[in-house]
Amino acid sequence: MRLILLGTILTAILGTTLYQVKIGIDDREASLLQLEREIRDTEREIAVLEAEWAYLSRPERVLELSDRVLEMKPIDTDRILPIEAIPMRILPDFKDRIADVGVITLLPADDEDPAGEMTRISADPTEVPR
């Protein structure tokens, strides 16, 4: 009689545990299916947004918008200057010991001691050398 009672209790415990495991697996499977559905929906939304971006960023549409909204027009030919009209930087005279052209300091190749006097060279003819 004890053996039958013990077997019944053990069977009830194992049955309850098996049922709880089954319910847990079903919940996790439902959660997994929900996540997969959300992933598919998100991928579909991304594809739609990429298609909309491609449509909105077409070059002919952007040009039309820039003409209409920004009122941009091509530069007139009378506003284009020849290359000679651009002021060029004055190149340093390499007879000087050191020539400072602002960003770059040019040193003669054979000079070991560059502690001599520096000559400031400017591209702007109105600027007074220091």
SVG drawing of the C-alpha trace seen along z (x, -y; Angstrom):
<svg xmlns="http://www.w3.org/2000/svg" viewBox="-2 -98 77 100">
<polyline fill="none" stroke="black" stroke-width="0.4" points="0.0,0.0 2.9,-2.4 4.5,-1.6 1.3,-2.4 0.8,-5.7 4.5,-6.6 4.2,-5.8 1.0,-7.9 2.6,-10.9 5.7,-10.6 3.6,-10.3 1.6,-13.5 4.8,-15.4 6.4,-14.4 3.1,-15.1 2.9,-18.6 6.6,-19.3 6.1,-18.1 3.0,-20.3 4.8,-23.4 7.7,-22.7 5.3,-22.3 3.5,-25.6 6.9,-27.4 7.9,-26.1 4.6,-27.2 5.0,-30.7 8.6,-31.0 7.5,-29.7 4.7,-32.3 7.2,-35.0 9.6,-33.8 6.8,-33.9 5.9,-37.4 9.5,-38.5 9.8,-37.0 6.6,-38.7 7.9,-42.1 11.2,-41.5 9.4,-40.8 7.3,-43.9 10.3,-46.1 12.2,-44.7 9.1,-45.5 9.0,-49.1 12.7,-49.5 12.2,-48.4 9.4,-50.9 11.5,-53.7 14.4,-52.9 12.1,-53.0 10.7,-56.4 14.2,-57.8 15.2,-56.6 12.1,-58.3 12.6,-61.5 16.3,-61.9 16.2,-61.5 18.6,-64.0 15.9,-65.6 13.6,-66.1 16.4,-67.7 17.3,-70.0 13.7,-71.0 13.3,-71.7 16.6,-73.7 15.3,-75.8 11.8,-76.3 12.5,-76.6 16.0,-78.0 15.6,-80.0 19.1,-79.0 20.2,-79.9 23.4,-79.2 26.2,-81.7 26.3,-84.3 29.3,-84.2 30.2,-87.8 30.8,-86.8 33.5,-84.2 37.0,-85.6 40.0,-84.4 42.8,-82.6 45.1,-85.6 42.6,-87.6 43.2,-85.3 46.0,-86.7 48.8,-84.2 51.1,-83.6 54.5,-85.1 57.2,-82.4 60.0,-82.9 63.5,-83.9 65.7,-80.9 68.7,-83.3 67.1,-84.1 68.1,-81.8 64.5,-81.1 61.3,-82.0 58.1,-81.9 55.0,-81.7 52.5,-81.3 51.8,-77.6 55.0,-76.2 58.5,-77.3 60.9,-76.7 64.5,-75.9 67.4,-75.7 68.5,-72.0 72.2,-72.6 71.4,-74.8 72.2,-73.2 71.4,-76.2 68.1,-77.8 68.4,-80.4 69.0,-83.3 66.6,-86.1 63.2,-85.1 61.6,-86.8 57.8,-86.9 56.3,-86.5 52.6,-87.3 50.3,-86.7 48.5,-90.0 50.5,-92.9 48.8,-95.4 49.9,-93.4 52.9,-94.8 55.6,-92.2 56.4,-91.7"/>
</svg>
